[in-house]
Amino acid sequence: MIEQKPSMTLSKAAQEEIRALSRSEALRNDLAAVAATRHNPFIKAGVVDADAYIAFVTAFNEFINHAPKPFVQMIDRDMRL
């Protein structure tokens, strides 16, 4: 088992401030408003639009000059998920 070390240590005052903010109704309302306006460009009429996703990924890879890898067929006798 890998032991994980905390990435940063907060002071007691900072911990109490975060706890107080987590109980804040105003913060919860603000986060609910942000979540309500969230938009996923790959979902059209409640269905994932795979063509839009593929078009985006293709254009993005072209933008970052990422050369496409040649297709290599996977051949295996026992393919399990």
N, C-alpha and C positions, 0 to 999 in steps of 0.2 A: 504494500500500500504506500502510495506517495504522500508524504506529508506536505500540506500546503501552508505556506507562510502568509500572514496577512500582508496585503500590498501597502497599507498605510495604517498608522495608529492615530486615532482621534483622541483629543483630550476629553476629560469628563464633561467640560462645559460644552464642547462641540457635540458630544453624544446626547446631552440633554436638549440642546437646541434642535437636533434632528428629531428626537422623540416628540418634542413640542410641535414641530412642524407637521409630523405625521398625524397628529391628532387635530390639525387645523381643518375646519370645515371649508374655509376659503380655498385652501390648497386643493382639497378634494374636488371642489366645484370647478376650479380652473383646469385640473387634469381631466375631468369628465368632459369639459367643453373642448379641450384639445383632441381627445379621443373621438368625440362626435364628428369632428371635421376631418378626420383622417381619411386619406384617399389612397387607394391602391390602384395604380394605372393598369395592372394586369388582370383586374376583375371587371368584366363587363356584364351587366344585368345579373349579377350574382354568380357568374360562371367564370372560371379561370380561362383567360384567352392566351393559349399557348403560343399562337402565332405572334402576338404582341410581345411576349417575353423573348421569343427567339429573335425577333427583329431587334429588340433592345440589346440583347447580349451580343449579337453580331455587330451592331453599330458601335457598341462600347469597345469590343475587342479591336475593331478597326481603328477607333479613336486612340487607343493606347498602343497601337502598333503591335498587337499580340498576334503572332503568326498562328493560323489554325494548324492543329496537329493532324497528321494524316489518319484516316480511319483504319483501325486495326480490329479485325473481327475477334471476338472472344470465343474461344473454342475450349470447352471443358465438358467432361463426361458427367460430372456430378455438380451441378450448380444449385446451391442452396442459399436462401436468404436468411 
